[in-house]
């Protein structure tokens, strides 16, 4: 509630830092209590981190209430309407948690260590969403919601198309490079202690499939937020239910031949199915939205990403980094990623110039805002 209210009033710094507070609490709990409590220290760290999330935002929230002379009232006439709007959101969130649970349930039927491998791969696959997608969408969602609520459909769709281009521009190269260098990424993140080369071999295959979910996941969240602004929560709930059911069926079908990688592939296919359903709902809500134009522009970004992935694969043959020690591998990997990104930039200039120009303008505007006045 604190995060939502602060974001609605244009205050994003405090809400953006709640993840830092949460992780800090977990780290502090582990460091302080691991010798006496063991694994329970991590659980107490979660409690501490969740409490810090609230405490971090409380002063700013209190100032907001004081400045607007707000007093709590459980009899506000809009409280019931808000509760009804929240029910489909609660349902969709619950279904997503069920999907996460079933993944671990199915993985637990495999050999020892496969649940951990799937969890590690999932954490790496979701890291770009947490690091980039949510921060990008946090300030943009109130803008889209405001335009939709004011029935400014043309402006809302214009903002949607621009944001979709930016998200595609960011997510596609990350998707391609994470898939190509899944082994090296898993090694950098986890190969230490008891996670040896065999452990990395169990993490990399599901990570490749999770990587391919980045682009549709970025787009799906944008479409989800846009439909939420248009009060289509019931449609989102139905789409989520279908996605969860489809993913569970795919889990059962793919678990045998691909093991934990099959569970990751099922999740990725579910993300693509969800994106397609949300796109259909968006087209139904906004008939003036051209799917053909949107598809052509996103397709150009995907082609640029495929060219970059081809360059990355070619470089991997010239400068192989798989199987090397972490320190020995790192310089070659950094060089290959830099060259692949340069290839992506050139390809994007040729194929997706409008999206690239928009991205460059956004970065320049952000730098100019942060540059201190002389």
C-alpha positions as CSV (number, residue, x, y, z in Angstrom):
1,X,0.0,0.0,0.0
2,X,2.8,2.4,0.9
3,X,4.6,1.7,-2.4
4,X,1.4,2.2,-4.5
5,X,0.4,5.4,-2.8
6,X,3.9,6.9,-3.0
7,X,4.2,6.0,-6.7
8,X,0.7,7.5,-7.5
9,X,2.0,10.8,-6.1
10,X,5.2,10.7,-8.1
11,X,7.5,9.6,-5.4
12,X,9.6,6.8,-6.7
13,X,12.9,6.8,-4.8
14,X,11.6,5.3,-1.6
15,X,9.6,2.5,-3.3
16,X,12.5,1.7,-5.6
17,X,14.8,1.1,-2.6
18,X,12.5,-1.5,-0.9
19,X,14.2,-4.3,-2.7
20,X,17.6,-3.2,-1.3
21,X,16.1,-3.0,2.2
22,X,14.6,-6.5,1.8
23,X,17.9,-8.0,0.6
24,X,19.9,-6.2,3.3
25,X,17.6,-7.7,6.0
26,X,18.2,-11.2,4.6
27,X,22.0,-10.7,4.4
28,X,22.1,-9.2,7.9
29,X,20.0,-12.0,9.3
30,X,22.3,-14.7,7.8
31,X,25.5,-13.0,8.8
32,X,24.3,-12.4,12.4
33,X,22.5,-15.7,13.0
34,X,24.0,-18.4,10.9
35,X,26.4,-19.7,13.5
36,X,23.6,-20.0,16.1
37,X,20.5,-20.7,14.0
38,X,21.8,-22.3,10.8
39,X,19.3,-22.1,7.9
40,X,16.7,-20.5,10.2
41,X,18.8,-17.3,10.1
42,X,17.8,-16.8,6.5
43,X,14.1,-17.0,7.5
44,X,14.5,-14.5,10.2
45,X,16.4,-12.4,7.7
46,X,13.3,-12.4,5.5
47,X,11.2,-11.1,8.5
48,X,13.8,-8.4,9.1
49,X,13.9,-7.4,5.4
50,X,10.1,-7.2,5.1
51,X,10.0,-5.0,8.2
52,X,12.7,-2.8,6.8
53,X,10.6,-2.4,3.6
54,X,7.8,-0.8,5.7
55,X,10.0,1.3,7.9
56,X,11.9,2.7,4.9
57,X,8.7,4.1,3.3
58,X,6.9,5.1,6.5
59,X,8.4,8.6,6.9
60,X,7.7,9.6,3.3
61,X,4.2,8.1,3.5
62,X,3.5,9.9,6.7
63,X,4.7,13.3,5.2
64,X,2.3,12.6,2.2
65,X,-0.6,12.1,4.6
66,X,0.3,15.2,6.6
67,X,0.7,17.4,3.6
68,X,-2.7,16.4,2.2
69,X,-4.4,16.5,5.6
70,X,-5.5,12.9,5.2
71,X,-7.1,10.8,8.0
72,X,-7.8,7.1,7.9
73,X,-11.5,6.2,7.4
74,X,-12.7,2.6,6.9
75,X,-16.1,3.9,5.7
76,X,-14.8,5.6,2.6
77,X,-17.4,5.0,-0.3
78,X,-14.7,3.9,-2.7
79,X,-13.2,1.3,-0.4
80,X,-15.6,-1.4,-1.4
81,X,-15.2,-0.6,-5.1
82,X,-11.4,-0.9,-4.7
83,X,-11.8,-4.2,-2.9
84,X,-13.8,-5.6,-5.9
85,X,-11.2,-4.4,-8.3
86,X,-8.5,-6.1,-6.2
87,X,-10.2,-9.5,-6.2
88,X,-9.1,-10.5,-9.7
89,X,-5.6,-9.3,-9.0
90,X,-5.4,-11.4,-5.8
91,X,-6.7,-14.4,-7.9
92,X,-4.0,-13.9,-10.6
93,X,-1.3,-13.5,-8.0
94,X,-2.4,-16.7,-6.2
95,X,-2.4,-18.6,-9.5
96,X,1.2,-17.5,-10.2
97,X,2.3,-18.7,-6.8
98,X,0.7,-22.1,-7.6
99,X,2.7,-22.3,-10.8
100,X,5.9,-21.6,-8.9
101,X,5.0,-24.3,-6.3
102,X,4.2,-26.9,-8.9
103,X,7.6,-26.3,-10.7
104,X,9.4,-27.2,-7.4
105,X,7.0,-30.0,-6.7
106,X,7.7,-31.7,-10.1
107,X,11.5,-31.0,-9.7
108,X,11.5,-32.7,-6.4
109,X,10.7,-36.0,-8.1
110,X,14.0,-35.9,-9.9
111,X,17.5,-36.6,-8.5
112,X,18.9,-34.8,-5.6
113,X,20.0,-31.3,-6.4
114,X,17.6,-30.7,-9.3
115,X,15.3,-28.4,-7.2
116,X,18.3,-26.2,-6.3
117,X,19.5,-26.2,-10.0
118,X,16.0,-25.1,-11.1
119,X,15.8,-22.4,-8.5
120,X,19.3,-21.1,-9.3
121,X,18.4,-21.0,-13.0
122,X,15.1,-19.3,-12.3
123,X,16.9,-16.6,-10.2
124,X,19.3,-15.8,-12.9
125,X,16.6,-15.8,-15.6
126,X,14.5,-13.4,-13.5
127,X,17.3,-11.1,-12.5
128,X,17.0,-8.9,-15.7
129,X,13.3,-8.4,-15.0
130,X,14.0,-7.3,-11.5
131,X,17.0,-5.2,-12.3
132,X,15.5,-3.5,-15.5
133,X,11.9,-4.3,-16.2
134,X,10.3,-3.2,-12.9
135,X,12.4,0.0,-12.6
136,X,11.5,0.9,-16.2
137,X,7.8,0.2,-15.7
138,X,7.4,1.8,-12.3
139,X,7.3,5.4,-13.4
140,X,5.7,4.7,-16.7
141,X,2.6,2.8,-15.4
142,X,1.1,5.9,-13.7
143,X,1.5,7.8,-16.9
144,X,-0.3,5.2,-19.0
145,X,-3.0,4.7,-16.3
146,X,-3.6,8.5,-16.3
147,X,-4.0,8.7,-20.0
148,X,-6.4,5.7,-20.1
149,X,-8.4,7.1,-17.2
150,X,-8.8,10.4,-19.1
151,X,-10.0,8.6,-22.2
152,X,-6.9,9.9,-24.2
153,X,-6.7,6.6,-26.1
154,X,-4.4,8.0,-28.9
155,X,-1.9,9.4,-26.4
156,X,-2.1,6.2,-24.3
157,X,-1.4,4.0,-27.3
158,X,1.4,6.3,-28.5
159,X,3.0,5.9,-25.0
160,X,2.4,2.1,-25.2
161,X,4.2,1.8,-28.6
162,X,7.2,3.8,-27.4
163,X,7.6,1.9,-24.2
164,X,7.1,-1.4,-26.1
165,X,10.0,-0.4,-28.4
166,X,12.2,0.5,-25.5
167,X,11.5,-2.7,-23.7
168,X,12.2,-4.8,-26.8
169,X,15.4,-2.9,-27.4
170,X,16.6,-3.8,-23.9
171,X,15.2,-7.3,-23.5
172,X,16.1,-8.8,-26.9
173,X,20.0,-8.6,-26.6
174,X,19.8,-9.7,-23.0
175,X,17.7,-12.7,-24.0
176,X,20.0,-13.7,-26.8
177,X,23.3,-13.3,-25.0
178,X,22.0,-15.0,-21.8
179,X,21.0,-18.0,-23.9
180,X,24.3,-18.2,-25.8
181,X,26.4,-17.8,-22.6
182,X,24.2,-19.7,-20.1
183,X,27.1,-21.9,-19.0
184,X,29.4,-19.0,-18.4
185,X,26.7,-16.9,-16.6
186,X,25.9,-19.8,-14.3
187,X,29.6,-20.4,-13.5
188,X,30.1,-16.7,-12.7
189,X,27.1,-16.7,-10.4
190,X,27.3,-20.0,-8.6
191,X,30.4,-22.1,-9.2
192,X,31.9,-22.0,-5.7
193,X,31.8,-24.2,-2.6
194,X,29.7,-27.3,-3.3
195,X,28.5,-26.1,-6.7
196,X,31.1,-27.6,-8.9
197,X,31.2,-28.1,-12.7
198,X,28.5,-30.8,-12.4
199,X,26.2,-28.4,-10.6
200,X,26.8,-25.8,-13.4
201,X,25.8,-28.5,-16.0
202,X,22.5,-28.8,-14.2
203,X,21.8,-25.1,-14.0
204,X,22.7,-24.0,-17.6
205,X,20.1,-26.0,-19.6
206,X,17.0,-24.5,-17.7
207,X,18.7,-21.1,-17.7
208,X,18.8,-21.2,-21.6
209,X,15.0,-21.7,-21.7
210,X,14.4,-19.1,-19.0
211,X,16.5,-16.6,-21.1
212,X,14.2,-17.0,-24.0
213,X,11.3,-15.9,-21.8
214,X,12.8,-12.4,-21.2
215,X,11.4,-10.7,-24.3
216,X,7.8,-11.9,-24.0
217,X,7.9,-11.3,-20.2
218,X,8.9,-7.6,-20.7
219,X,6.0,-7.2,-23.2
220,X,3.5,-9.1,-21.1
221,X,4.1,-6.9,-18.1
222,X,3.5,-3.8,-20.2
223,X,0.3,-5.2,-21.7
224,X,-0.8,-6.4,-18.2
225,X,-0.3,-2.9,-16.8
226,X,-2.1,-1.3,-19.7
227,X,-5.1,-3.6,-19.4
228,X,-5.2,-3.0,-15.7
229,X,-5.4,0.7,-16.3
230,X,-8.4,0.0,-18.5
231,X,-10.0,-2.1,-15.7
232,X,-9.7,-5.4,-17.5
233,X,-8.6,-7.3,-14.3
234,X,-11.1,-10.1,-15.0
235,X,-9.6,-10.8,-18.4
236,X,-6.1,-10.8,-16.8
237,X,-7.3,-13.3,-14.3
238,X,-8.8,-15.6,-17.0
239,X,-5.6,-15.3,-19.1
240,X,-3.5,-16.1,-16.0
241,X,-5.6,-19.2,-15.2
242,X,-5.3,-20.5,-18.7
243,X,-1.5,-19.9,-18.6
244,X,-1.1,-21.7,-15.3
245,X,-3.2,-24.7,-16.5
246,X,-1.2,-24.9,-19.8
247,X,2.1,-24.6,-18.0
248,X,1.2,-27.5,-15.6
249,X,0.2,-29.7,-18.5
250,X,3.5,-28.9,-20.3
251,X,5.4,-29.6,-17.1
252,X,4.0,-33.1,-17.0
253,X,4.7,-33.7,-20.7
254,X,8.3,-32.3,-20.7
255,X,9.5,-33.4,-17.3
256,X,10.4,-36.9,-18.4
257,X,12.4,-36.2,-21.5
258,X,14.1,-33.0,-20.4
259,X,14.0,-33.1,-16.6
260,X,14.4,-29.7,-14.9
261,X,15.1,-28.1,-18.3
262,X,11.6,-29.3,-19.3
263,X,10.1,-27.4,-16.4
264,X,11.9,-24.3,-17.6
265,X,10.7,-24.8,-21.2
266,X,7.2,-25.2,-20.0
267,X,7.4,-21.9,-18.1
268,X,8.8,-20.2,-21.1
269,X,6.1,-21.5,-23.4
270,X,3.5,-20.3,-20.8
271,X,5.0,-16.8,-20.9
272,X,4.7,-16.7,-24.7
273,X,1.1,-18.0,-24.4
274,X,0.3,-15.3,-21.8
275,X,1.8,-12.6,-24.0
276,X,-0.4,-13.7,-27.0
277,X,-3.6,-13.7,-24.9
278,X,-2.8,-10.3,-23.4
279,X,-2.1,-8.9,-26.9
280,X,-5.5,-10.2,-28.0
281,X,-7.2,-8.5,-25.0
282,X,-5.3,-5.3,-25.7
283,X,-6.4,-5.3,-29.4
284,X,-10.0,-5.9,-28.3
285,X,-9.8,-3.1,-25.8
286,X,-8.1,-0.6,-28.2
287,X,-9.3,-1.4,-31.8
288,X,-7.1,1.3,-33.2
289,X,-3.9,-0.5,-32.1
290,X,-2.3,-2.0,-35.2
291,X,-0.9,-5.4,-34.4
292,X,0.8,-5.5,-37.8
293,X,2.8,-2.4,-37.2
294,X,3.6,-3.5,-33.6
295,X,4.7,-6.9,-34.9
296,X,6.8,-5.4,-37.7
297,X,8.7,-3.1,-35.3
298,X,9.2,-5.8,-32.7
299,X,10.3,-8.2,-35.5
300,X,13.0,-5.8,-36.6
301,X,14.4,-5.8,-33.1
302,X,14.3,-9.6,-32.9
303,X,16.2,-9.8,-36.2
304,X,18.8,-7.4,-34.9
305,X,19.1,-9.6,-31.8
306,X,19.4,-12.8,-33.9
307,X,22.3,-11.2,-35.8
308,X,24.0,-10.3,-32.5
309,X,23.4,-13.9,-31.3
310,X,25.0,-15.2,-34.5
311,X,28.0,-13.1,-33.9
312,X,28.2,-14.3,-30.3
313,X,28.1,-18.0,-31.4
314,X,30.8,-17.3,-34.0
315,X,33.0,-15.6,-31.4
316,X,32.5,-18.6,-29.1
317,X,34.1,-20.8,-31.7
318,X,37.1,-18.4,-32.1
319,X,37.5,-17.7,-28.4
320,X,35.9,-20.6,-26.4
321,X,35.4,-19.8,-22.8
322,X,33.4,-22.8,-21.7
323,X,35.1,-25.2,-19.3
324,X,37.8,-22.7,-18.2
325,X,38.3,-21.3,-14.7
326,X,36.4,-18.2,-13.8
327,X,39.3,-15.8,-13.8
328,X,40.7,-17.3,-17.0
329,X,37.3,-17.2,-18.7
330,X,36.3,-13.6,-17.7
331,X,38.4,-11.5,-20.0
332,X,37.4,-13.5,-23.1
333,X,33.7,-13.4,-22.1
334,X,33.7,-9.7,-21.5
335,X,35.3,-9.1,-24.9
336,X,32.8,-11.4,-26.7
337,X,29.8,-9.7,-25.0
338,X,31.2,-6.3,-25.9
339,X,31.6,-7.2,-29.6
340,X,28.2,-8.9,-29.7
341,X,26.6,-5.7,-28.3
342,X,28.4,-3.6,-30.8
343,X,27.0,-5.8,-33.6
344,X,23.5,-5.5,-32.1
345,X,23.9,-1.7,-32.1
346,X,24.9,-1.6,-35.7
347,X,22.0,-4.0,-36.7
348,X,19.5,-1.9,-34.7
349,X,20.6,1.2,-36.4
350,X,19.8,-0.4,-39.8
351,X,16.6,-2.3,-38.8
352,X,15.1,-0.5,-35.8
353,X,16.3,3.1,-36.1
354,X,13.2,4.6,-34.5
355,X,13.4,2.5,-31.3
356,X,17.2,3.0,-31.0
357,X,16.8,6.8,-31.4
358,X,14.1,6.8,-28.8
359,X,16.3,4.8,-26.4
360,X,19.3,7.2,-26.9
361,X,17.0,10.2,-26.3
362,X,15.7,8.7,-23.1
363,X,19.2,8.0,-21.8
364,X,20.4,11.5,-22.7
365,X,17.3,13.0,-21.0
366,X,18.0,10.9,-17.9
367,X,21.7,12.0,-17.8
368,X,20.7,15.6,-18.3
369,X,18.2,15.5,-15.4
370,X,20.9,14.1,-13.0
371,X,23.7,16.4,-14.1
372,X,24.1,19.1,-11.5
373,X,23.4,22.7,-12.5
374,X,26.5,24.9,-12.9
